[in-house]
Amino acid sequence: MKSIKLTPFLLLCIILSCSAPQSERVSDIDNGPKVKLVIHGGAGTIKRENMDSETEKAYRDKLEEALRAGSAVLDAGGETCEAVMKAINVMENSPLFNAGVGAVFTASGENELDASIMKGDDLNAGAVAGVKTLKNPILAAYEVMLNSPHVMLSGKGAEAFAEEQGLEIVDPDYFKTERRKSQLEKVQKRVEKEFGTVGAVARDASGNICAGTSTGGMTNKKWGRIGDSPVIGAGTYANNATCGVSATGHGEYFIRSSAGFDVSALMDYRSETVADASKQVIDKIEKLGGKGGLIALDAQGNVAMPFSTSGMYRGYITEDGEVVVQIYGDE
């Protein structure tokens, strides 16, 4: 085999290639359709044999509605966080998902909601946890980010702040549905295997990213338990230099793994693609004993939607307006 002589020109090319900005390396690796918005509606034991055609259509239609609502904001020149909130609002206002009106019940028969949002340009973030009267918790998280000196507010304090900001307050009974009540009764007799939560990540033409997550938590949760959804760096993370992330799953494991930040760190420190970094994080969580999934979107429009459960409600819309909605693991 002939040896290759490293001329000064060839050596310079190698150095320039290795030192190329991460964004360029990522773009070169993944040249698929560029995505402007990606969403999820929760992961869990979601199988074809357990889903009738009418219910499946309802989920697919609502996911598409959420995508189109968020996309319309971006198409009109709106900011990415507004697009994220619009998409999440659609799912919060639907009883199909474990967020807003579809929130699951705690062990005491209440509904406690969490949400967070983060901007990738300045790393500003806001979150609310354990709220019981806010119709759309993601809107409260946004107000915390913009109009308070804090990152996370909880319980009655978060509700009082949201009311001061003019957000819609509802009676706690608004969140109660017979489907979720029935779930509580079943779960109290067995181990919970489904993880609700909704989330969205958006990017604009300039590469600005925003990520948001909203949830009703875990069915039958006790002692004021709070999962990963309102925790910045766990259930939600955004950084224009890397990606935006929204997670769904067994929150304790996502908190312990700093899941959202870990995806970003793998891209930042090891130059991983968003797809490889996301899969590594989900694989690591599964090895720890946790199940779930996440959505991630980088500044170039490359998307990842890995999960370790049998299914995850998910979808994205490209810059060209193509809508992709998926539910099962074989899609």
Secondary structure, 3 states (H helix, E strand, C coil): CCCCCCCHHHHHHHHHHHCCCHHHHHHHHCCCCCEEEEEEEEEECCCHHHCCHHHHHHHHHHHHHHHHHHHHHHHCCCCHHHHHHHHHHHHHCCCCCCCHHHCCCCCCCCCCEEEEEEECCCCCEEEEEEECCECCHHHHHHHHHHHCCCCEEEHHHHHHHHHHCCCCECCHHHHCCHHHHHHHHHHCCCCCCCECCEEEEEECCCCCEEEEEEECCCCCCCCCCCCCCCCECCCEEECCCCEEEEEEECHHHHHHCCHHHHHHHHHHHHCCCHHHHHHHHHHHHHHHCCCEEEEEEECCCCEECCECCCEEEEEEEECCCCEEEEEECCC
